[in-house]
Structure formats: structure tokens, C-alpha cells
Amino acid sequence: MEGNTLKMYSNTLLAAAVAAGTLAMGGAAAGDEAEDTVLDRVQVTGTRISRLNVERISPVDTYDQQTLENAGVQTAQDLFQRMPAIGAGTFSAQGDSNDDTGPDTASVSLRGLGTNATLILVNGRRVANSPFAKRITESGVDLNTIPVSAIDRVEVLKDGASAIYGTDAIAGVVNIILRSDLEGAEFHANYGTSYEGDADEARASLLFGTRGERTGAMVTLDYYKRDPLWLSDRSLSATANKSLLHPQGLDFRSSLGSNPGAYFLLDSEEWRPDPNCPADRLNASGEFCLFDFAPDMQLRPDSERVSMFVNVDHELADDHFMYFEGWSHYRNSQIHGAAAPSVDEVFISSEHPGNPFGEDLMARYRPTDVGRRIQDQRHVSLRGVLGVTGALTDTWDYDVAAGMTRHHGQQDGVNGFMNVIQFQEVLDDFSYDPFSGQPNDPAVIDRFTSRITRTATSRQRFLDAGVDGIVGDLPGGPIGIAAGYQYRDESIRDIPDIQFRRGEIIGTEATQVEGSRDINSLYAEAVFPLLDDLELQAALRHDDYSDFGSTTNPRLGVMWRAMDGLPFRASWSEGFRAPSIPEIGLGATEESPIMIDTARCELTGDDQDCGPTEYIVEFSGNPDLEPETSESINLGVIWQMLDNMSISLDYWQIEHEGLIGSDTQWLLDNEGTNEEFVVRLPPTASEAEAGIPGRIDFVRDTFFNFGNQKAAGLDLDMRYDGDEIWGGSYRVTGLVSYTTKFDRQFREGQPTEDLNGTWQRPKLRAFASFDWERGDWGWSAGLRHTGSYRDDSLFDLGRDVSSWTVVDVQFRYYADWDGVFTLNIDNVFDNEPPFAGSDIWGYDVGTHDPRGGFITLGYRQNF
């Protein structure tokens, strides 16, 4: 039924797009000599008032189409690396594996406050979140559904304008504005590969548009393909034993399960490794045989994507227009992971002919003869928006639109997934031998391996109606007002395989969520030009949630032009974010993070307890969560003394209370002997006598409302358009973000932690570019800098992850036949990411790029 509904909706959207395009072509043919009619509503991120040239009181970073092309941006990840305002929580496909519940997705976290605190819009409107939450707990808009070829510009609003777009824009807004004004056609083709000759990427795009007397249309078709990159392809990640790479590197080889395995002798009450375990694979205590998972894991999975975007506008009557936006996106990925481990789930009899111990055993074993875990993932995204807009009077405009976004994802486990009940059966009848070190009979393996399927759908429907216009005058000019009503309902349904829900599948992670809500909102915005040099902006938003009550949030801003070319700006706003559907309704889900059992470590000093070790965590949602609230301020000055130069400096501060999140290591540190959260195996007799708790069986964790956090920093934005250098024109751009404070209090009454400069929170990020054009030739150079930060993901190693500076260049040639040849080299000097001792990959997958030098050849043809 799900597939039929999806197919029906896809066909409906496609039919609407074709019909709209046909209408546009017909209109164009009839009006070749007519004066063009253009749908011309000014869209400025940060305000809904279209008739006034409203000053941008809010700081906005703009990445326009030319900027993206000159930087050679091919994916959302490429764009993130040029955004200094991003922080911890930003994610992409890097580090994806079978242990990731949202592979091949990407989203952005402004200021390091998390993806849930960043509001992502398309053409100023919301889209549905990805149906698969990343890393179980992180739900956000998947930017991989939007190809770069369809983007006109990206505007990053950095002061949390919650009263205008939504109260949940706590950290700010990323507004992706799609192309809609092409007349003619464009063809783009790009192919790239790393200096190592791997991680290949290819893209082909066809865009065509037309405009007639009353109708205009544009269609974008895009194809993208990326080859996988393996941990074994890079020196930093080739082995999980990082102690071989750096004096302070840790050994992340897994003790959860290996081949040869490790066993708990039920009579002797002790852990013993298989006698066949090589000496260099024993852990420090000699109890466990370690497994190096790195050769079987990917740094990035392969990906194949096909997208179609349609934009149509049609003049219904003078100053009244109808418009349609639609897209369809298909993505296929294959995610690989190491063979699944068995962690104390299975029993082996003393009578098993291969048993070398002569006792009944509990096994930690990894059946590597099953092969890698492999998942095929397919994702279909559909969106349609239909609206009307126009002029009510000479001074008032209106805009009414309705639409829906729908994402559907399916993951099929096609190899390497084991059913624990069936695995126990082949151990009980002695047909499977875990001790010989030789591959078992494939027919026996087929008895306990399963194909599993996980499906998920997220949907958002909306109605948006607004007016804006002029209501009077003040000494500084006309008063502008905007007001409107918005309705949206959103739902998500993420259902893992029935075997997973029964707890029968070993060594895999999948979320389980089902829920829905609707929100009714009213907003109003006004601009008061009090004097020629003083402007006040005010906005108010009221949101009513079906499950979390109502909230009213204001925003105030002021612009003072102290003198020509020197305006000062300030803004203040409040935010409100209701817990997401996954945060409330996540069903019991297993994950296996690396942690330290501090409760045992303090008593035993044992390597297994004190070193980084994988543990099973059963994670679930919390229906008792409270909403998050925030208060943001921004103070800035803009220096515009020269027509071709602009320099702005802004101080920002965000106080974030009731923060929703999780920290399982904190739970172990503070509730390590609380059976409600930490379920342990019975201690051995000697452990019980010494008062040592048993080893961890699994941990129960959930979302909590933290105490609060406070972040602050400075943003510098410099832009200069030069008249001539080396015989050509040029532009210089510089963006710098420096975080001065990031304090967090995990629980009320506990001390405040200084997180600034800690793991994935560099104080300094910067991006600079130089673009030069002369006649048929042009070139660009870009610099990306990420400052250093402490290497303390698990515990403080007493070292820093070094700063990282990367130089990118592009050379381009404009041919006489309206063609453009480009050569992009990202990371020209092949600077590998800095070593991170406390990350299993050997580098920080959330901050740095493992590809190294990367060359892309491109061609664009305009028709």
C-alpha cells in the first residue's frame, strides 16, 4: 500500500510538472514579441515585507550561484566547509556505516547548537525532516535532497529570527533559494577524483527555461554519482589501533566480538580468550581477543542521485500570479560494515566438539565467515507547492500557498545480518563451529542469516497565507507591515524489521518512531523608520502546538546610521522549540557507542573497564520532555565608506535553556550502579566479595532536558570589489567566526562546564576567497581554516587536534560558443586532516574531510 501511494503521488507531481511546462511553452510561443511579464516579489531573508527595501538588521552570509560555481561546490558537504558559522552537530555522509541510522544524509548546525536548533527553509518555507534520524538522536532536513545545480543562492541568517520564520530557529536560519529565472538552457558536466585516484564523483545537469507573455517555466534535471571511500584507503583510518599511529593514540579494536572469540566460563566465572587468538590481538588484561573492524568499514558510502525540479509562474490577471514549485529526488546508496558481533547473547555447551575449555560458555564472537554487513538504501523525496500572489491595492500585496513534502526511505539488509535465535540453534546442534578458525559451511550460515527491511516515511503539509504593505509614514519614511497565518502538520513513521523489533537481530541499529503533530501560527512584522537615520523593526509570532500548548515570541531590531557609510545594528529575540517527534516517541533502539565503565574502573583499574570499549545502549524517547527556550542578541557595525567595500563586525550571544539531548557517558559516570539505567551481569564470586559491580550488559538511555548553555562570539565579514589588478577585475571575500564562550550546565546544581575549544568546537573558523576575471579567463583561490581544539572526545588526552588550513583553486576559460571550461583543485597541497586520538576514525569526521587533494574537471554550455 505504501509503495502504491508513493507511486501515485510521484505520478501526480510529474504530471503537474509536465502540464505546467507545456503551458509555459505554449505561452512562450504566443508571446515572442510581447514585453516580458516577470513575477517580481522581492525575497529578502529576514523579513516578509516586500514593498520596502528593508535594511538587513540581521547578519546574513550569502553564497550566490557565482560564488558556488567559482568555489567548485558539488554537494552540501562542500558548502558546509565554507560556512564559518557552523559548529558541532553538522553532519554529512562521512563516517557512515551500518552503525549509523541515517546514512548518506547531511544537515547543518549553526553555532554548534545542533541541527534541531537550525531552521532550514527552501524558498522561505519549511520542508519535512529526513525520515531516518542521524546517529539515532539527530533529526533534521536532509540537504542531500537538493542538488547544487538547482540552487540560486543560500542565505544564512545568523541571529535566530524566530518570530519571522518559526520559534525553533534558535541558532538561525539557512534559506535555500532555488533557481527560477533561466531563459534558454544550460548543460553542466563535472568529473572529479582524489590525488589517490579514488572517491570519484560525477555530475551532469540540464536546465532549461522559457518565458512568454504570461507564463514562465524552468526545469532542472540533475544526476550525481559518488564512489565509496574506505577506511583502508587512508593512513589515519587504516587500522582501529591508533596507538600505532601516534604516541597518544588509543586502541579502538573491538572487544565486543572477534574471531577467534572470547568466552565467559560459567563454572570458573572468568573471561578467557580463544587459545587461537594471536598474542598481538589480546587486550591488556588478556581476557579478550580484539577485532580490527577498519578494513571492512567506509569513510563515505557510494551514492547515486537523480533529481528533477520544476518552477512555473503564470499571470492570471494584471498583478495577480499563480506559481508552482515541485521536485522529485531519488537516491540509492550501499552502506558496508564489519561482520556483526555477538555480545553475550549466545550459549555454547561444554559438549560442543570444538569447545577447548570443557565448560559451558557465554560467547563474545564475530562470525566473520558471514561476511560484511551490507545495506542497500533507497530514498524518494517529493515536494509540491501551489500558490497565488499579487497586489490587493497600490500599497498592499498578498501571498497564499499550500504544499506538501514527503520523504520515503527503505533500507534492505542484504548480507551479514544474523538472527540470534537461529544462530543459537546451529550452535546447539553443533553444525556451526566457532573455534576451528575455518569458514563454516555456507548452507549452515544461510540457516541463521536474514534479509531485513526498514522503512520510514516523513511528511509535512502546510498552508501559508500572508499580506504585507504600507500603512502610513514617519519622519524617516513609510511604515511597512506584514502579517499572516500558517498551518502545518508533520508526521513520521520509522518501522524497523519485525525481527529487529523482537530483539532477534544481532549487531545492527535502527530507529523506531511513529508520531504526528500540527501547529497553527500567527505572525506580524513591522518596520518603523523613526528618523532618516533610525529604523526600528519589530515582529511577534504565536504558535499553538497540538501536543505542547502555545507560545508567543517577540523579536526587536534597530538600525542607526551614525553617519553615511557607518550603520550600527542590534537585534533581540526569543525562541521556543518543542521536542521533536523522535525525541518524544523513539522506540527502543540499540546502539553501540564507545565508552568507559567508570564505576568498575575506579575499583579494578582493568584495561577493559578503563579503556575505550563498545557497550550496548538501548535508547528510547522521553514523552515527559519539556520544550527548549532561548534568548538571542546581536550587536553589529557595518563600515561602508567606500562604494566597493563593506566590512561588518557582529557580536552574538545565545542563551539556551532546557536543552534536549543525551550523554550516555555522563549517565555511566553518575548513575553507573543504578539498575534503572545500567543493567549489569552478575558479578563473579570474587567481584562480589570485593564489592565490584558486574560487567555492563547494556545501558538504558533516553533524552533529557539539560540545565542550560550559553554561547557567544564575534563574526567578521569583509567584501571588496576591485577595479583592476593584472589587467582584470577582482573580488576579495573574507568570513571569520570566533567563539568567545560556550558554557553548559548539564544539570541544575552542577558546575558549569567550559566547552569552548573542546571536541568539535574550535574557537576559530574562517573562509576567504579571491576571484579574478579578464576577458576569456578567470581564476579563484579559496582558503578554509579550522582552528585547533582539545582532543577529548572520551577523556582529555592532554593534547589538541591541530588547526587545519586548506587552499582550493579554480581556473576557468570562457569559450566563444558560450561554453565554460573549469579546473577545480580542492586541498591543493594535499593536507591530510589532523590526527584525532580519541576518534575511532583517526580524524574528526564531523569537522574534517579525509579525501585529501581532489581534482574536478567541469564544462558548462549555455544555449
N, C-alpha and C positions, 0 to 999 in steps of 0.2 A: 504493500500500500504506500509506503514511504517513497519507494522508487517511482511509482506511477504519479504521485503528487509532484515530485521533483521534476519529472519529465514534462508533465502538463504545464507547470509554471515556467519551465525553460522555454517550451514551445510558444507559450503566450508572450513572453518577453521578446523572443526572437521575432515573432510575427508583428508585434507592435513596432519593433525597431525597423523591420523591413518596410512596413507600411508608412512609417514616418519618413524614412529615407526616400521612398517612392514619391510621397507628397512633396518632399523638398525638391527632388529632381524635376518634377513637373512644374513647380513654381519657378525654378530657375530658368527653365526653357521658355516660359511665358514672359519673363521679365528681363531679357538680356540687355535691353536698352533703357530699362527703368532705373530710377535712382534707388540705391540700396536702402532697405529699411533694416535697422540693426536694433536688436533688443539690448538696450543700454541702461542697465541698472548698475550703479556703482557699488561694487562689493569691496568693503574695507574691513579686514579682520579687526574686531574690537568694537564695532558699532553696527547698528542696524538702521541708522539714519542715512538715507541715500541721496537726499537733495542738497545736503551741505557738504562742503569739503572739510569734514571734521578733522581737527588735529588729532594725531595719534598720541594721546596721553600715555597709553600703554606701550612699553618697549616691544618691538616686533622685529624678529630676524626673518628676512625674506630670501628665499632661494628660488629665483625665477628660472624659466626654461633655459635661457642662455647660460646662467650660472651652472645649472646641472649638466648641460652639454659640454661646457668648457672644462668641467671637472671630470668628465667621463663617467658620471654616475649611472650605474646599471641596475641597482637594486636598492631596497630600503636600507640595507646594511651600509652600502656605500654612502648614503645620505647621512645616516647617524654619525658616521665618523667625522663629518664636517659640522656637527652641531655642538658647540661648546657647552650649551645649556643642559645637555643630557647628563644622566648620572646612573647610579646603581639601580638595577631593576630593568634597564633597557636590555632587550634580548633579541636574538636572531637565531638562525639555524646552526650557529656554531656550537659544537659540543653535543649536538643531538644524538641520541641513541635510543635503544629500547627502554631505557630507564627514564626517558622524557615523555611526558604525557601530552605534549603539544608540539611535536617535531615539525620542522620546516615552516615555522611561523616567526613573525617579527613584530615588535612593538616598542614604543619609546617611553622612557621615564624621565620627565623633566625634573631637574633639581635633585634627582636621586630619591624622590618621594614615592616611586612605584608607578607602574603602568595604570593602576586604578585611580591615581591622582592626576593623570594627564588625560584631558578630553581630546579625542581625535575626531575631526569633522571632515566631511567631503562636501565641497561647495557650501560650507557653512552649516551643514546638517549632520546629524548623527548617523552612524551605521552600527549594525549589530556586532557584538563581540564574536571572536572566534568560538566555535563550538567545543574546541579542545583547549582546556586551560594549560598554560605552560607551567612546567615543574609543579604540577598539581594545584598550586595555590594562586597562580598569577593569571588572571583573566583580562583580556584586552582586545582591542581592534587589531586584526592581523593585516599589517601593511603590505605583506607579500601578495595580497589580492589585487593591488593597484600597480600596474606596470609603469615604469618611469616615462614611457612614451606617451601616456595619457595625461601627464601632469603639466599644467601651465606654470604653476608656482606652488611653493609650500611656504606658508606664513606661520611662524612660531610666536605666539603671544605668551609672554613670559611672566605676567603679573597676576594670573589667576582671575580672569574676568568672569567670575561665576554668575553674576547677576544677569549677564547678557546671554550666555550660551547654556549654562547649566551650573547648578550649585556644586557639582562634583569636579569642576575644573580647578582643583585646589592648587596644583602646581602650574597650571597654564593650559594653553590650547595649541594643538597642531592642526591647522586648517589646510587641507589639500584641495587646491582649486584645479579642476580639470580643464583641458583644452576644449574650446568650443567654437573658435572663430577662424578656422582654416578655410581658405578658398583655393581650390586646386587639390594637389596631392603631394604626399611625401612618402618616400621609402627609406627605411633605415636598416642597416645590417651591421652587426658587430660580432667579432670573434676574439676571445681572449684566452691566454694561457699563462701559467706562472713561469718563472725562470726555471723551475724544476720540470716543466713540461707536463704539469698535472693541473687539477682543479679547473678544467676548461669550462668556459662559458660562451654561449652563443645566443644572439638575439636578432630577430627580424620583425620589423613593424611596418605596417602600411596604414597611412592616414589619408583620408580624402574628405573634402567638404565642398559645399556649394551654397550659394546664397542667391535667392531670386527676389522678386518684387515684394513678396510677403512672407517667404519661408526660407529658412536656412537650416542646414543639417551638417553634421560631421560624424564620421565613423572612424574608430581606431581599432585595428586588429594587431595583436601582439603575440609573438611566440618567443619563449625563453627556455633554454636548456642548460643545466649545470651538471658537471660530472662530480662524483664524490671525491672527498679528500680524506685520507685515512690517517690515524694517529701514527702509524708506522712510516708515513711519508715525511715526517718532520722530526728532527733530532730531539726537540724538547718533549715530545709526546710519545716517542717510540717505545718506551717502557713505562710501566706504572711504578717502577722502583726509581724514584727521583734522587735517591741518595747516590746513585751512580753518576748523576749529572752535576751535583752541587754539594758542597760540604754540609749545607743545611737542608738539603733535600730530604724528603720523607719517603718511606717505603709504603706505597699505596696498594701493593699487591693484595688481593682479597684473601681473607681467611674464612669467608663465609662458605666457600665450597671450592674444591680443586680436584684435579685428577693427576696423581693419586690424592686420596682424600684424607680426612682426619675423623676420628671416631671417639665417642664417649663410651667408655667401657662401663656398663651398668652395674656389674659386680664390683669392680675395682674403684669405681667412682673417680675416674680420671680421664683426661683427654690424651689421646695418643695419635700420632700421625701414622699413615700407612708406611710400613717398612720400606716400601719402594720410593718414598719421597726423597728426591735428591737433597743433599745437605744444604745447597745454596737456596733452597726453597722453603726451608724451615724458618718459622718465626723465632724471635729471640728466646722465648721460653721453651722452644722445642715441642710445643703442643700441637701446632697446626702446620699444615702444608699450604703454602701460598700459591696463588694463581695470578699470572700476569695477563690481565684482560686487554691490554693496549693493542696487541696485534690484530684483534678482532673488532676494534671499535673505529668509528668515523669521527673526524673533526667536523665534517659537514656532509650531510647526505646528498645524493643526487636529487635533482628536481627538474620537472618538465611542466611548463605552464602555458596555457593558451587563454587569451582574454579578448573580449570584444566590448567596446564602449560606444554608446550612441548618444548624441546630443541633438535635439531638434527644437527650433522655435518657430512659431507661426503667428503672424499678425491677424488677430480676429477682427479687429476694427481699429480705428485711429487710437493709438496709445493703449491698446489692450492686446496682450500676447498670451499665447499658450506655449508651454515648454515641456519637454520630456527629456529625462536623463535615464539611461539604462545601462547596465553592464552585466556580462556573464563571464565567469572566470572558472577555469578548470585547472587543477594541479594534481600531479602524481609524483610521489616520492617513494623511495625504498630506503628503509632505515635498518641498519645492521647493528647487532650487539653480540657480545660474547655468549657462549653457551650458558644456559640457565643454571644457577646453583641450587642445591638442596640444602636447606639450613635447618637441621634438627627435625625435619618433617618425617623422615623415614626410619624404619627399624630394620636391622639385619640380624638374623638369628645366628646363634653360635654354631648351628648345624650347617650354615651355608658353606659349601665345599671350598670356597675361596677365602673364608674368614681366617686371617692369620693370628687372631687373638684368642680364640677359643671361648669367647664370652659374647653375650647378647650386646648389640651395639646400637647407638643412635649415630646417624651418619651426617657429616658435612662433606658433601661430594658434588662434583660437577661432571655430568656425563658429556664430556667433550665429543664423544663419538656421535652424539645427536647433531652436532654442527651448530653454527651460529644461529641466534635468533634473528629472523628476518621478517619485517613487516612491510607490506605494501599499503601506502596511504593515498587515498583519493579525496579531493576537496572540491566541492562545487559551490560557487558564490553567485547569487543572483540579486540584482537590485533594480528597482524601478521607481521613478519619481515623476508625477504628473502634476503640473501646476498652471495657474494663470496669474498674470501680473499686469499692472498698468497704472494709469493715472485716474484717480477719482475726481480731482479738480486740478486747477492750475498749481496748487500747493500741496496736494496730498496724493500719495501712492499707496497701492495695496499689493499684497502677495499672498496667495493661498496655494498650498501644495499638500499632496498626500503621497505616501510611498511605503515601500516595504523592502527590507533587506533580509535575505535568507541564506544561511550557510549550512551546508550539509557535508559532514566528513565521515569517512569509513576507513578503519584500519583492519587489515586482514593479516593475522599472524600465519605465515605460510611455511615457516620452518623453525624448529628448535624449541617449541613450547610443550612443556611436559605436564601431564595430568598426574598429580601426586598419588591418587588412589590407584591408578593403573600402574604407576611406577612401583608402588608397594607390592602389587600383585606379582610383577616379574622378579622382584627380589625374594618374595616369599616362596615362589615355585622354583627358585634357583636358576631361572633361564637367563637372568642378567647377572654378569659378574663384574662388580666394580673394582676388584682387586688385581686382576691379571695385568692391567696396563695395556691390553689389546682391545681394538674395537670389537664391539659385540655384534651379533647377527642383526642385519638391517630389519629382518622380519620381526625380531623382538623389539627393536627400537620403535617400529611402527605401532606396536601394541600400546605404548604409553605416550606417544607424541600426538598432539592435536592441532588442528587448524582452528584458530579462534578469530572472532569478529567483534569489533567495537564500532558502534555507530553513534553519531551525535548530530543534533540539529539546533541551531540558534536562529532566532527570528526577531525582527523588530519592525513594527508597523507604526506609522506616525501620521498626524495631521498637524499642519503648521499654518496659522493664519495671522497676518500682521499688517499694520498700517504705519506709515510714517509721513511726516510733513512739517509744515511751518505754522506756528500758532501766534506769532507776534514778533515784536522787535525789542531789543535792548540797546543801550548805547554802543555795544560792540557789534551788533548785527542781529540777524533773525534768530529766533528760538526754534530749535529743531526738536521734534518729539517722535518716538517710535513706541508702539505698544502692540501686544499680541497675545495669542493663546496657542499653546502647544499641547498635544496629547501624544503619548507613545505607550505602547505595550510591548514588553520584551519577554521572551521565554527561552529556555534552554533545556535540552533533553540529551543527556550523555549516558548511553547504556553500554556497559562492557559485556563481554561474552558470558553466557549463563554459567559456564564452568568457572570463570573468574568470580562471579557473584557467589558461587557455592564454596569458594576457597580452595578449588582443586588445581589451579594453575600455579606452578612454581616459577618464581623469579621474573615476574613482569609487573608493570604498573599501569593502571588505567583508572581514570576518574569515573565517578558515578554521580550524576546530578540530574535533578528534574525539578523545575520550578518556573514561576512566571510572576509578573507584576505589571501594573500600569501606573502611569504618572500623568497628572494633569498640572499644567503650569500656566501662570500668567506673568508677563514681564512688561516693564515700562522703562524707557530710557529718555533722557532729555539733555540738551546742550544749551547752556545759558551763557552767551557772550556778554558778560557783565560790563566790560570795557573793551576798548580796542586792543588792549594788551593783556586782558584777563578773561579766561574762559573756564566755566565750571561744567563738569559732566556728572550726571547722577543716573543711577539705574537701580531698579528694585525687581526682585524676582520672587514669586511664591510658587512652591512645588508641593503637590499633595500626592503622597505615595500610598498605594493600596495596602502596603504592609508596614510602613514606618511613619505614618502620620504626615504632618505637614511642617514646612519650614519656610521662613521668609528671610531673604538675604539681600543686603544693600551693597552698592558699590559707589564710591565717590572719587572723582578725579578733578584735578585743576591744572591749567596751563597758564603760566605767567611769562610774558615776553619782556624781560627786563630791559632789553634793547634789541635793535634789529640784529637778527642772527644769533641771539642768545636766549632761547626759551628755557624755562625751568618747568618741570612737571612732577606731579605727585599723584598717587592713587592709593586707595584703601578699599579692601573688600572682605567679605566674609564668605566662607564656603561650608558646604554640608554634603557629605557623601554617605548614602545608605549602604549597608553591606551588600555586596554583590550576591547574585543567586548562588554561585558556587560556594561563597563564604558561609552562607546560611545552610544550604541544602546538600553539600557534598556528602555522598555516601561513603561508607568505609572503604578506604583506598590504601593500598600498600605502596610504600616507597622504601628505598634502602640507602639513606644518606650515610656519609662517613662522620662518625662522632667519637667521643671519648667517654667511657664509663667512669665518671669522676668518683662515684660512690665507692666502687671497688678499688679504683686506682689509689685512693688515699690510704687504703688498708693493705693492698697487696704489692703495689709498685710494679705489677706484672706488665710486660710489654703488651699483651693482648688487651688489658684494661686501660693502660695509659697511652697507648699509641692510637693512631687514626684507624678506626675499624668500622666496617659496614654493619649497620643494625637494621632490622626490620621495623618500620614505623607504620602503624595503622592510623591513617589520617582521616578525619571526618569534619563536616561542617558544624557550626555552632548557631543554633536558632536563637540563642539569647544575646547575640551581639547587639551593641548599641551603635548608632551612626558616628562617623567621624565629623569633626568640625574644624574650621581653620580661620585664621585671620592673617591677611597679607597686606604688606605695604610696599610701595615702590617710590623712590625719590631719585630724580634724574635731572641732568642738564644736557642740553644739545648745543654744540658750537657750530654755527653755520655762517661764519663771517665771510666765507668765500662761496661763490656760486657752485664751484665744482668740488667742494669738500664738506663733509659732515662728520663730526665726532660727538658721540654721546657717551655719557658715563652714568650708570644707574646703580643705586643701592637697593637691594631687595631683601625682604625678610618674610618668612612664613612660619607661623606658629600653628602646629598641627596637633590636635588633641583627640583622644580616643582612638588612636591609630590601630587599625586592624591588621593583624599579622600573626606569624608563628615563629618560634625559635625552639626547635627540639633540643638543641644542646643546652639552652637555658633550662629547659624542663629537666634534663638529666642532672644538671648542676644543682638545681634547687629542689627537685622532687624525686631524686633518684631512688629513694626507698619507699615511695608512696605507690602502693599497689594499684591505685586508681589510674595512674599514668604509666608506670613502669612495671611490666609483668616479667618476672624472673623465673628461671628454672630453679628447682630445689637445690639448695647448697649441698655440697658434699659434706660428709660427716666432719672432716677436718675444718672445712669452712664454717660450718655451723658452730663448732666448738670455739672458733676464733671470732665469731660474730661477723663473719664476712657474708654479705648477701650473695645469692646465686647469680650466675651469669644472666645477662639480659636475654629473654625470649623474644619479646617485642615491646614497643613503646606505643602508647595511645596518645595522640596529639590532636589538637584542633586549633581553630583561630581564637585569638583573644583580643580584647581592646587593651592596647598598651596604655601606659600613662600619657606621655606626650613627647613631641620632638619639636625642635626649633632650628631652622636653617636660615642662613643669611649669607650674602655675598655681594660681589661687585661685577657688573658687566660693562665691558668697553667695546664700542662699535665704531670703527673707523672706515670711511669710504672716500676715495679721491679719484676723480676723473681727470686725467692729464691730457693736455692738448697735443703734445708731440714729444716723442723720445725715439731715437734711432729711426727717424723718418715716419713713425706711426703713432697712432693714438693708443692710450693705455688706461687701465683702471687698476687701482690698488684697493684691496679689501682686507680688513682685519677684525676678527671677533675673538674676544677674550672673556672667559668666565672664571672668576676666582671666588671660591667658597671660603668665607671667613669663620663660619660657625656651623656645626651640625651636632647638636646635643640631643640625646634621647634618654628619657627616663622610662625604663621598661615597665616598672610597676610603681604605683604611688607609695611613697615612703622609702623607696630605694634611692641610692645615689644616682646622680645624672652622669651618663657616660658621654665622653667626648669622642664622637665618631669621625670627626673631620680628619681626613688624611689616613683613615683606616681602609680595610679591604674594599676595593672597588669604589673608593671615594677620594680620588685625587683632588687636591685643593685647586689645581690649575688645569684648565683645558683651553686650547687656543687653535684657531684656524686662520690662515692668511693666504691670500692669492694675489697673483699678478697676471693680468690679461693684456695682451698686446696684439694690435691689428695693423697691417699695412698692405693695402691692395689685396692681392690674392692670398696673402699669407697671414698666419696668426699663430701665436703660441701662448700657453698659460703655464704657470708654475704655482703649485699649492703646497702649503706646509701645514701638517697636522701635529699638534703637540699634546701629549697627555703627561701630566706631572707624576711624580713618584707618590707612593702610598705604602702603608705598612703591610707586610706580608703576614697577616694574622687572621686568615680565614677560619682556622680551627683554634689556634693559640698563637700568641705572639712569638715569632721565631727570632726576634731581635734583629730583623733586617727589613729592608724596604724592597718593594718591587720598583725597579728603576724607572725613571722617566723614559718616554718613548717619543721620538721625533721622526716623522716620515715625510719625505718630499715626493710629490707627484708632478708629472709634466704632461702636457699635451701639445702636439704640433698639428696644424690643420692647413689644408690647401683648398681654396675656393676655385673650382674649375669654371670655365666659360659656359658650360652647359648646365649651370645651376646644380652642380654636384659638389659635395664637400668630402674630402678625404681626411681622416683623423688617425693619429697615432697617440695612444694614451699609455703612459708607463706609471703605474701606481707603485709606490715604495721603490723609487729609482735605485737606491743604494742597498736594497735587499736587507733592510734591518729586521732581524727576527724579533718577535715580541720578547720583552724582558722575562727572565725566569721568575716563576712564582712557586716557591717551595711548598706552599700549603694548598695547592690546587692539583687535583689528580691528573690534569692535562699537562702540567709543567708550565703553563702560562694561564693568564686570566681570560677565559673565554668570553666573559661579559664585557671586557674592555678592549682587548687587543685582537688583531687579525693575524692568523697563522700562515697565510698564503705566501708571504714574502713578496719579492718583486713580481709584478703582474703586468703583462703587455696585452693591449687590446687594439686591434685594427678595426676601423669603422668607416662606413660610407653612408652618406645621405644624399638622396636625389629629390629635388623639388620639381614638380610638374605644373 
